[in-house]
Amino acid sequence: MSFLMALDQLSALLACAILTGLAIFQAALVAGAPLGRMAWGGGHTVLPNKLRVASAVSIALYALFAYTALAKAQLAPPLINDTVTSVSTWVLTAYFALGIVMNGISRSKPERLIMTPTVLVLTALYLILSLN
């Protein structure tokens, strides 16, 4: 196995681990856990129904994001084809980079302190996947 393939696979697995943690966090928010200060701008302790729906949608998106990472690292079949997988990985890299900014300017201190570094790491991992 080449170094770049091993780096891709490690990046994908680390991204999946982080996304799994985020999915568990979002599931807790959907269930009514008082963790809302760390998500969606931090305006609620317990999320209202509309944001709970958004958290549920996030869980599904995180699964798609994780699959994209695995496909890019050749640990899963590609999304439609290799081109779609590559483009999707670049789009997710940009999405997470935007997330750095959005979490960084959040009015919620817990969100800034926890989610900003989280999406920074995800950005780096998807950038590694995108470049290889």
PASEBA-1860 file (N, C-alpha, C; in nm, 3 decimals):
! residues 132
1> MSFLMALD> 0.085/-0.118/0.000/0.000/0.000/0.000/0.089/0.124/0.000 ~ 0.057/0.218/-0.085/0.137/0.340/-0.093/0.106/0.431/0.026 ~ 0.199/0.522/0.050/0.182/0.618/0.159/0.057/0.702/0.139 ~ 0.033/0.750/0.015/-0.082/0.836/-0.010/-0.214/0.760/0.009 ~ -0.218/0.635/-0.029/-0.339/0.556/-0.008/-0.363/0.537/0.141 ~ -0.259/0.508/0.215/-0.272/0.492/0.360/-0.317/0.623/0.425 ~ -0.263/0.735/0.378/-0.302/0.866/0.431/-0.449/0.894/0.400 ~ -0.491/0.862/0.280/-0.633/0.878/0.243/-0.722/0.794/0.333
9> QLSALLAC> -0.684/0.669/0.351/-0.767/0.580/0.432/-0.774/0.625/0.577 ~ -0.661/0.668/0.632/-0.660/0.720/0.769/-0.746/0.846/0.779 ~ -0.733/0.935/0.681/-0.813/1.058/0.681/-0.962/1.026/0.676 ~ -0.998/0.931/0.590/-1.139/0.893/0.578/-1.192/0.834/0.708 ~ -1.115/0.748/0.769/-1.159/0.684/0.893/-1.170/0.786/1.007 ~ -1.075/0.879/1.014/-1.083/0.984/1.116/-1.204/1.074/1.092 ~ -1.229/1.108/0.966/-1.346/1.190/0.933/-1.474/1.116/0.973 ~ -1.480/0.987/0.945/-1.597/0.908/0.984/-1.616/0.905/1.135
17> AILTGLAI> -1.508/0.896/1.209/-1.518/0.895/1.355/-1.574/1.029/1.405 ~ -1.524/1.139/1.349/-1.573/1.271/1.391/-1.720/1.287/1.352 ~ -1.754/1.247/1.229/-1.892/1.259/1.183/-1.986/1.171/1.266 ~ -1.939/1.056/1.310/-2.019/0.970/1.398/-2.044/1.041/1.531 ~ -1.941/1.103/1.585/-1.958/1.180/1.708/-2.058/1.294/1.690 ~ -2.050/1.363/1.576/-2.144/1.472/1.549/-2.286/1.417/1.532 ~ -2.300/1.301/1.470/-2.432/1.240/1.454/-2.492/1.203/1.589 ~ -2.410/1.151/1.678/-2.458/1.118/1.814/-2.501/1.245/1.886
25> FQAALVAG> -2.422/1.351/1.871/-2.456/1.481/1.930/-2.591/1.530/1.875 ~ -2.609/1.523/1.743/-2.734/1.568/1.682/-2.851/1.480/1.727 ~ -2.828/1.351/1.742/-2.934/1.261/1.791/-2.974/1.301/1.933 ~ -2.878/1.338/2.013/-2.909/1.385/2.149/-2.994/1.512/2.144 ~ -2.961/1.601/2.051/-3.041/1.723/2.035/-3.184/1.690/1.992 ~ -3.197/1.597/1.898/-3.330/1.554/1.852/-3.410/1.497/1.969 ~ -3.343/1.425/2.058/-3.410/1.362/2.173/-3.441/1.462/2.284 ~ -3.395/1.586/2.270/-3.428/1.687/2.370/-3.320/1.713/2.473
33> APLGRMAW> -3.200/1.665/2.449/-3.090/1.691/2.543/-3.064/1.842/2.549 ~ -3.031/1.894/2.667/-3.010/2.038/2.683/-2.870/2.082/2.636 ~ -2.840/2.052/2.510/-2.709/2.083/2.452/-2.718/2.187/2.341 ~ -2.833/2.249/2.329/-2.857/2.342/2.219/-2.764/2.462/2.214 ~ -2.700/2.495/2.323/-2.607/2.610/2.324/-2.485/2.584/2.236 ~ -2.463/2.457/2.199/-2.346/2.422/2.117/-2.381/2.402/1.971 ~ -2.506/2.434/1.932/-2.549/2.409/1.794/-2.647/2.514/1.747 ~ -2.656/2.529/1.615/-2.756/2.614/1.552/-2.753/2.757/1.606
41> GGGHTVLP> -2.635/2.809/1.632/-2.622/2.946/1.680/-2.631/2.960/1.830 ~ -2.662/2.853/1.899/-2.661/2.854/2.046/-2.776/2.929/2.109 ~ -2.883/2.955/2.035/-2.993/3.034/2.088/-3.090/2.959/2.177 ~ -3.075/2.828/2.187/-3.169/2.748/2.266/-3.091/2.647/2.351 ~ -3.142/2.619/2.469/-3.085/2.511/2.549/-3.139/2.378/2.498 ~ -3.270/2.368/2.489/-3.337/2.253/2.428/-3.393/2.303/2.295 ~ -3.363/2.232/2.188/-3.403/2.279/2.056/-3.555/2.274/2.036 ~ -3.608/2.377/1.966/-3.749/2.369/1.926/-3.765/2.266/1.814
49> NKLRVASA> -3.888/2.231/1.784/-3.915/2.123/1.688/-3.850/2.145/1.552 ~ -3.853/2.266/1.499/-3.794/2.290/1.366/-3.644/2.260/1.366 ~ -3.574/2.298/1.472/-3.431/2.269/1.478/-3.405/2.122/1.507 ~ -3.497/2.056/1.575/-3.482/1.911/1.594/-3.492/1.839/1.460 ~ -3.581/1.885/1.374/-3.591/1.829/1.239/-3.461/1.854/1.164 ~ -3.408/1.975/1.175/-3.281/2.008/1.109/-3.168/1.919/1.161 ~ -3.169/1.891/1.291/-3.068/1.801/1.347/-3.083/1.661/1.292 ~ -3.205/1.616/1.275/-3.229/1.483/1.218/-3.179/1.477/1.074
57> VSIALYAL> -3.205/1.582/0.998/-3.154/1.588/0.860/-3.001/1.587/0.861 ~ -2.941/1.655/0.958/-2.795/1.658/0.969/-2.738/1.518/0.984 ~ -2.806/1.435/1.060/-2.758/1.297/1.081/-2.750/1.225/0.946 ~ -2.853/1.239/0.865/-2.852/1.175/0.732/-2.741/1.232/0.645 ~ -2.722/1.363/0.652/-2.616/1.426/0.573/-2.478/1.378/0.619 ~ -2.459/1.366/0.750/-2.330/1.318/0.800/-2.300/1.177/0.747 ~ -2.404/1.095/0.736/-2.384/0.960/0.680/-2.338/0.969/0.535 ~ -2.398/1.058/0.459/-2.357/1.077/0.319/-2.215/1.133/0.312
65> FAYTALAK> -2.183/1.227/0.399/-2.048/1.284/0.403/-1.945/1.175/0.434 ~ -1.978/1.089/0.530/-1.887/0.981/0.569/-1.869/0.884/0.452 ~ -1.978/0.850/0.387/-1.968/0.759/0.273/-1.880/0.819/0.163 ~ -1.894/0.948/0.141/-1.811/1.015/0.040/-1.664/1.002/0.075 ~ -1.629/1.020/0.201/-1.489/1.006/0.243/-1.441/0.863/0.221 ~ -1.523/0.766/0.258/-1.485/0.627/0.239/-1.470/0.593/0.091 ~ -1.559/0.646/0.008/-1.550/0.621/-0.136/-1.424/0.684/-0.195 ~ -1.392/0.805/-0.151/-1.273/0.873/-0.203/-1.146/0.796/-0.165
73> AQLAPPLI> -1.148/0.735/-0.047/-1.032/0.657/0.000/-1.035/0.513/-0.051 ~ -1.129/0.483/-0.138/-1.145/0.351/-0.197/-1.176/0.243/-0.092 ~ -1.245/0.283/0.012/-1.291/0.189/0.115/-1.438/0.153/0.095 ~ -1.501/0.217/-0.005/-1.640/0.191/-0.041/-1.653/0.221/-0.190 ~ -1.755/0.166/-0.254/-1.775/0.198/-0.396/-1.798/0.348/-0.416 ~ -1.761/0.400/-0.532/-1.778/0.544/-0.556/-1.926/0.585/-0.558 ~ -1.948/0.713/-0.531/-2.082/0.770/-0.551/-2.100/0.775/-0.703 ~ -2.194/0.720/-0.760/-2.219/0.718/-0.905/-2.094/0.679/-0.985
81> NDTVTSVS> -1.987/0.762/-0.978/-1.859/0.730/-1.044/-1.748/0.808/-0.974 ~ -1.624/0.787/-1.018/-1.509/0.851/-0.951/-1.513/1.004/-0.963 ~ -1.562/1.054/-1.075/-1.568/1.200/-1.093/-1.665/1.262/-0.993 ~ -1.782/1.202/-0.977/-1.880/1.254/-0.881/-1.822/1.247/-0.739 ~ -1.753/1.139/-0.709/-1.691/1.126/-0.577/-1.588/1.235/-0.555 ~ -1.502/1.260/-0.653/-1.398/1.363/-0.640/-1.458/1.502/-0.625 ~ -1.555/1.533/-0.709/-1.620/1.665/-0.701/-1.690/1.681/-0.567 ~ -1.758/1.577/-0.522/-1.828/1.581/-0.393/-1.731/1.605/-0.279
89> TWVLTAYF> -1.614/1.545/-0.288/-1.514/1.563/-0.182/-1.466/1.708/-0.178 ~ -1.445/1.768/-0.294/-1.406/1.910/-0.299/-1.519/1.999/-0.245 ~ -1.642/1.968/-0.282/-1.756/2.047/-0.232/-1.763/2.038/-0.080 ~ -1.743/1.919/-0.025/-1.745/1.904/0.121/-1.628/1.976/0.187 ~ -1.513/1.977/0.121/-1.400/2.053/0.175/-1.438/2.201/0.187 ~ -1.500/2.255/0.082/-1.543/2.395/0.085/-1.653/2.417/0.190 ~ -1.744/2.322/0.200/-1.853/2.331/0.298/-1.797/2.338/0.441 ~ -1.701/2.250/0.471/-1.643/2.251/0.604/-1.561/2.378/0.628
97> ALGIVMNG> -1.493/2.427/0.524/-1.417/2.553/0.538/-1.513/2.667/0.571 ~ -1.628/2.671/0.506/-1.730/2.770/0.540/-1.777/2.751/0.684 ~ -1.785/2.626/0.726/-1.825/2.596/0.864/-1.729/2.652/0.967 ~ -1.601/2.660/0.932/-1.503/2.721/1.023/-1.544/2.865/1.050 ~ -1.575/2.936/0.943/-1.614/3.078/0.955/-1.745/3.090/1.032 ~ -1.844/3.012/0.992/-1.976/3.024/1.054/-1.974/2.989/1.203 ~ -1.903/2.884/1.240/-1.891/2.850/1.381/-1.803/2.950/1.455 ~ -1.704/3.003/1.386/-1.614/3.100/1.448/-1.681/3.231/1.482
105> ISRSKPER> -1.787/3.267/1.409/-1.857/3.394/1.436/-1.986/3.373/1.516 ~ -2.011/3.251/1.558/-2.132/3.223/1.635/-2.135/3.307/1.762 ~ -2.254/3.348/1.801/-2.270/3.421/1.927/-2.252/3.330/2.047 ~ -2.257/3.200/2.022/-2.246/3.101/2.129/-2.099/3.066/2.154 ~ -2.051/3.098/2.272/-1.913/3.065/2.305/-1.888/2.913/2.302 ~ -1.978/2.830/2.359/-1.953/2.685/2.351/-1.945/2.636/2.206 ~ -2.029/2.690/2.119/-2.025/2.650/1.979/-1.893/2.690/1.915 ~ -1.849/2.812/1.943/-1.720/2.858/1.888/-1.606/2.771/1.936
113> LIMTPTVL> -1.606/2.738/2.065/-1.494/2.664/2.124/-1.490/2.516/2.085 ~ -1.606/2.457/2.059/-1.611/2.314/2.029/-1.624/2.287/1.879 ~ -1.717/2.354/1.816/-1.746/2.322/1.676/-1.644/2.382/1.578 ~ -1.587/2.497/1.610/-1.490/2.556/1.518/-1.369/2.464/1.499 ~ -1.306/2.416/1.606/-1.194/2.324/1.583/-1.238/2.192/1.519 ~ -1.360/2.149/1.548/-1.409/2.026/1.489/-1.417/2.038/1.338 ~ -1.477/2.146/1.289/-1.486/2.161/1.143/-1.351/2.197/1.081 ~ -1.262/2.255/1.158/-1.126/2.279/1.109/-1.058/2.145/1.079
121> VLTALYLI> -1.071/2.050/1.170/-1.012/1.918/1.148/-1.080/1.849/1.030 ~ -1.213/1.858/1.021/-1.283/1.797/0.908/-1.239/1.859/0.775 ~ -1.219/1.989/0.775/-1.171/2.057/0.654/-1.035/2.001/0.613 ~ -0.946/1.988/0.709/-0.812/1.936/0.679/-0.819/1.793/0.626 ~ -0.902/1.710/0.687/-0.915/1.571/0.645/-0.973/1.560/0.504 ~ -1.076/1.638/0.475/-1.134/1.635/0.340/-1.041/1.699/0.238 ~ -0.962/1.794/0.279/-0.863/1.852/0.187/-0.759/1.746/0.149 ~ -0.714/1.671/0.246/-0.620/1.560/0.218/-0.684/1.464/0.118
129> LSLN> -0.809/1.428/0.142/-0.878/1.337/0.051/-0.894/1.399/-0.088 ~ -0.925/1.526/-0.092/-0.946/1.594/-0.221/-0.817/1.602/-0.303 ~ -0.707/1.624/-0.237/-0.579/1.644/-0.307/-0.518/1.513/-0.358 ~ -0.553/1.401/-0.296/-0.492/1.274/-0.336/-0.576/1.200/-0.438
END
